[in-house]
Amino acid sequence: MVKRREWCDRLKNKTAFGQACSTMISDDGWLTKAKNGTLTLQPQLQKEILEGFRKFYCKKRYKRQYVDIAGGVVWKLCADRNNGCFVLTDKSGIALTNNGIEITVSKKCSALNKEAEIIEACRGSIHYEQILSFKVGDDTEVDHCNDGGFKNIYCKWRATIPESTDQLYENVIKNDILNTETTKIGYQTFKEPILTQWKTFHLKNAELQEISKEEHLHITKKRRLIK
């Protein structure tokens, strides 16, 4: 467990903050406790975690307004129940919501990158229907073996649509990370008609292969070296 006297050192930058949170989560067995319904974050710890979010959470993200008004945090299981995330609450411990969806925040406190968010939506939109449905083995991964891999398919698709990065970002949907249905819908997807346009394009152009994790890592690194 991260000692409280060390917390100030962990607030020097967002990387240190994220690592401090990860240490608490793993060393204190938050995942097991959350599954058992026995996880409780003491008020002082909540205060310290909120301090980190207020210092490092990106001011350009819409959730920042909730970070600023939050009175506490809890940690809940994500949809796949293999991971968890922080949920902002008011001072009485009731989760803050937007359109009925609880406000979750990542300990990474990543800066807003619209292009990266669009790519995540592309991957999320096809993950269940086109990637997982292709997979047979338990300890394998699915690789885009077409020329240039996934990146090449993405670039070709972007060349076919008129939307700018800003316009396309407005079509990105971040689904409820706590809802089990999200494992099928996708954590990050698109509004229609962009969703169907992308899924159809990917299905038509992707060539997939199922390989070991080690092979996938090697191929991915090799592709990154190609200009």
C-alpha positions in Angstrom: 0.0 0.0 0.0 1.2 3.5 -0.8 2.2 5.2 2.5 0.4 8.5 3.0 3.7 10.4 3.7 4.8 9.3 0.3 1.8 10.7 -1.5 3.2 14.2 -2.1 6.0 12.6 -4.0 3.5 10.7 -6.1 1.8 14.0 -7.1 4.9 15.4 -8.8 3.5 14.3 -12.2 0.7 12.4 -13.7 2.8 9.3 -14.4 3.8 9.1 -10.7 0.1 9.6 -9.7 -1.1 6.8 -12.0 1.6 4.4 -10.7 0.7 5.2 -7.1 -2.9 4.3 -7.9 -1.8 1.1 -9.6 0.3 0.2 -6.6 -2.7 0.6 -4.2 -5.0 -1.3 -6.5 -2.7 -4.3 -6.8 -1.1 -4.4 -3.3 -4.3 -3.9 -1.5 -6.3 -6.4 -3.6 -8.9 -4.0 -4.8 -10.1 -6.3 -7.6 -10.8 -9.2 -5.3 -12.4 -6.9 -2.7 -14.6 -5.3 -5.3 -15.8 -8.7 -6.5 -16.5 -9.7 -2.9 -18.3 -6.4 -2.2 -15.9 -5.5 0.6 -13.9 -2.6 -1.0 -14.2 0.7 0.9 -12.0 3.8 0.4 -11.5 5.8 3.5 -12.4 9.6 3.3 -8.7 10.7 3.6 -7.7 8.4 0.8 -10.5 9.6 -1.4 -9.4 13.2 -0.7 -5.8 12.4 -1.8 -6.9 10.6 -5.0 -9.2 13.5 -5.9 -6.2 15.9 -5.3 -4.4 13.9 -8.0 -7.2 14.1 -10.5 -7.7 17.8 -9.9 -4.0 18.3 -10.6 -3.6 16.1 -13.6 -6.9 15.4 -15.3 -7.0 17.0 -18.8 -8.9 20.3 -18.7 -10.0 19.8 -22.3 -12.0 16.6 -21.5 -15.7 17.1 -20.7 -15.3 15.0 -17.5 -13.1 17.7 -16.1 -16.1 19.7 -14.9 -17.1 16.7 -12.8 -13.6 16.3 -11.4 -13.8 19.9 -10.1 -17.1 19.4 -8.3 -16.6 15.8 -7.0 -16.7 15.2 -3.3 -15.2 11.7 -3.4 -14.3 8.7 -5.4 -15.1 5.0 -5.4 -13.5 2.1 -7.4 -15.8 -0.2 -9.3 -15.5 -3.2 -11.5 -15.5 -2.6 -15.3 -17.8 -4.4 -17.6 -15.4 -7.4 -18.1 -14.9 -7.7 -14.3 -11.2 -8.2 -14.9 -10.4 -4.6 -14.2 -11.8 -1.6 -12.4 -11.9 2.2 -12.6 -12.5 5.2 -10.4 -16.0 6.7 -10.3 -16.6 10.3 -9.1 -19.1 10.8 -6.3 -20.6 13.7 -4.4 -19.9 14.3 -0.8 -22.5 11.8 0.3 -21.0 9.0 -1.8 -23.6 9.1 -4.6 -22.1 8.7 -8.1 -22.1 11.7 -10.3 -23.8 11.0 -13.6 -24.3 12.4 -17.1 -27.5 11.2 -18.9 -27.8 8.4 -16.3 -24.2 7.1 -16.9 -21.8 7.2 -13.9 -18.7 9.4 -14.4 -15.6 7.3 -14.6 -12.1 8.7 -14.7 -8.8 7.0 -15.7 -5.8 7.2 -13.4 -3.7 7.8 -16.5 -5.2 11.3 -16.9 -4.3 11.3 -20.6 -4.3 14.5 -22.6 -7.1 14.8 -25.2 -5.9 13.4 -28.5 -8.8 13.4 -31.0 -7.1 11.3 -33.6 -6.2 8.7 -31.0 -9.8 8.7 -29.8 -11.1 8.1 -33.3 -8.7 5.2 -33.8 -10.0 3.7 -30.5 -13.5 4.1 -31.7 -12.6 2.2 -34.9 -11.1 -0.7 -32.9 -13.9 -0.7 -30.4 -16.6 -0.8 -33.1 -15.3 -4.0 -34.7 -13.8 -5.8 -31.7 -16.7 -8.1 -30.8 -18.3 -8.7 -34.2 -15.2 -9.0 -36.4 -12.2 -9.6 -34.2 -13.4 -11.8 -31.4 -15.7 -13.8 -33.8 -12.6 -14.7 -35.8 -10.6 -15.9 -32.8 -10.6 -19.6 -31.9 -7.7 -20.1 -29.4 -7.6 -19.0 -25.8 -4.0 -17.8 -25.7 -3.8 -16.1 -29.2 -4.4 -12.7 -30.7 -5.9 -11.6 -34.0 -3.5 -9.7 -36.4 -4.4 -7.6 -39.5 -2.2 -9.3 -42.0 -3.1 -7.2 -45.0 -0.4 -4.9 -46.3 0.3 -2.2 -43.7 -1.9 -3.8 -41.1 -4.7 -2.1 -39.3 -3.1 1.3 -39.8 -3.3 1.0 -43.6 -7.0 0.1 -43.5 -7.7 3.1 -41.2 -5.8 5.5 -43.5 -7.6 4.2 -46.6 -11.0 4.6 -44.8 -10.2 8.2 -43.7 -9.4 9.0 -47.3 -13.0 7.9 -48.4 -14.9 10.1 -45.9 -15.3 13.9 -46.0 -15.3 14.5 -42.3 -12.4 16.4 -40.7 -10.8 15.1 -37.5 -12.9 17.5 -35.4 -16.1 16.5 -37.2 -15.3 12.8 -36.9 -14.5 13.2 -33.2 -18.0 14.6 -32.7 -19.3 11.2 -33.8 -17.3 9.3 -31.3 -19.4 7.6 -28.5 -17.9 6.5 -25.2 -20.1 3.8 -23.9 -20.7 2.9 -20.2 -17.5 1.1 -19.1 -19.4 -0.3 -16.1 -22.2 -1.9 -18.2 -21.7 -5.5 -19.2 -23.4 -4.9 -22.6 -20.5 -2.6 -23.5 -18.3 -5.7 -23.9 -20.4 -6.4 -27.0 -21.2 -2.9 -28.2 -17.6 -1.6 -27.7 -16.2 0.7 -25.1 -15.6 3.4 -27.7 -17.7 3.4 -31.0 -19.4 5.8 -33.5 -22.7 7.3 -34.1 -24.6 6.3 -37.2 -24.1 6.4 -40.2 -20.3 6.5 -39.4 -20.5 3.3 -37.4 -22.0 1.2 -40.3 -19.7 2.9 -42.9 -16.6 1.9 -40.9 -17.7 -1.6 -40.0 -18.6 -2.3 -43.7 -15.3 -0.9 -44.9 -13.3 -2.9 -42.4 -15.1 -6.1 -43.2 -14.4 -5.7 -46.9 -10.8 -4.7 -46.6 -9.4 -6.6 -43.6 -7.3 -9.7 -43.8 -7.0 -11.4 -40.4 -4.8 -14.1 -39.0 -4.8 -15.7 -35.5 -1.3 -15.9 -34.1 0.5 -16.2 -30.7 1.0 -13.1 -28.5 4.7 -13.3 -29.1 4.3 -13.4 -32.9 1.8 -10.5 -32.8 4.2 -8.4 -30.8 7.1 -9.1 -33.2 5.0 -8.3 -36.3 3.7 -5.1 -34.7 7.2 -3.9 -33.9 8.4 -4.7 -37.4 5.6 -2.7 -39.0 6.4 0.3 -36.8 9.9 0.4 -38.4 8.4 0.7 -41.9 8.0 4.3 -42.9 
